[in-house]
């Protein structure tokens, strides 16, 4: 049967998508135990950033907002971010492994000349190295580094531009409905919700929890 999709690129979220979400939860709990003031303050700060329009230096904006949350000088907040969020927290992912079937799926996509990308709210190169997945990607895009977090449209637009593929031929894969699915849809991309259960009235093009299903849908769409 002819596929209704025409997919030329697959772009992935990282956390909770390339590896089990419970592992992210465990790391987050451990980090909270180590930093009971910093961790919740950082989370509240990031929620604020998702709701505001901003330009300029993103790290500086984060430091200023975190300083307000913690009632500390911006210089101290910047130090905490660099040392513990972008340092210690990221390093805790060195023990994480991806889903076993994922490399097989990515390899088959590469064989079929399907372009692959990453969009994440955190810098991802070190994480991808820890996961052993750093050699598959045509483009890697950190929304954090671009200065706007998902579901902001900019990261998705930049990815489409870098891949040289129109958004309607790109499918974005993620586990977070608001940030990933709605963000991709708003940018004109197809969306695949990585979840055990389909959300009621879901806007995702499809929901899956077995990468074999994703592989079948994508490969069926390729014009051979």
PyMOL commands that set and color helices and strands:
alter all, ss='L'
color gray80, all
select helices_A, chain A and resi 21-34+38-50+58-70+74-95+102-111+125-131+143-146+153-163+167-169+177-186+211-221
alter helices_A, ss='H'
color red, helices_A
select strands_A, chain A and resi 9-12+115-120+139-142+170-174+190-194+206-208
alter strands_A, ss='S'
color yellow, strands_A
deselect
rebuild
show_as cartoon
